[in-house]
Amino acid sequence: MLLSVGLVPENELSLQAGIGLHPVSLGPVVDENFATDQPGIFACGNVLHVHDLVDHVSAEAAAAAAAAVAYLGGERRDRNIPVRAGTGVRYVVPARVSGRHGVTLALRVAAPGENVAITVLWGKKTIKTVRRDRCTPGEMERIAIEGPLPAECDDLEVVCHG
């Protein structure tokens, strides 16, 4: 389990372990279970990206711990749908989802905006849209996706228009 408690992700251990880092957040690239691209290594909290609320860090830690226990018990994920930041979005965590159940995406918008729509797309199909009166890059946005996703879903993109 990798943890960090500063405003800039400290990822020397991630680099030493060969974990892929996101070019914008500077944290490990993880799936919805906080698993990195290195088997058996999970990352959560400020090692992933700077959080606005410690409550979100605590929730991630609990989810990552449960996923690590499941991994140690032999559970593996066989479906990885990429989640990418599109127009108006700097980055999205997690970067991969199984699509088998609901998941909450955390993201930062690219620029301040008012009367903003944040949309999760699968191709041209809208999976979910949330509206915000105001968004800024300094505040984390969260969007909950209900699962499961269609079996043929192979890519998700999160966009922000204001």
Sequence and secondary structure as in RCSB ss.txt:
>XXXX:A:sequence
MLLSVGLVPENELSLQAGIGLHPVSLGPVVDENFATDQPGIFACGNVLHVHDLVDHVSAEAAAAAAAAVAYLGGE
RRDRNIPVRAGTGVRYVVPARVSGRHGVTLALRVAAPGENVAITVLWGKKTIKTVRRDRCTPGEMERIAIEGPLP
AECDDLEVVCHG
>XXXX:A:secstr
 B   SSS   HHHHHTT  B TTT SB  BTT B SSTT BB GGGTS  S HHHHHHHHHHHHHHHHHHHTT 
     EEEEE TTEEEEE SEE SSS EEEEEEESS EEEEEEEEEETTEEEEEEEEEEE TTS EEEEE S   
TT   EEEEEE 
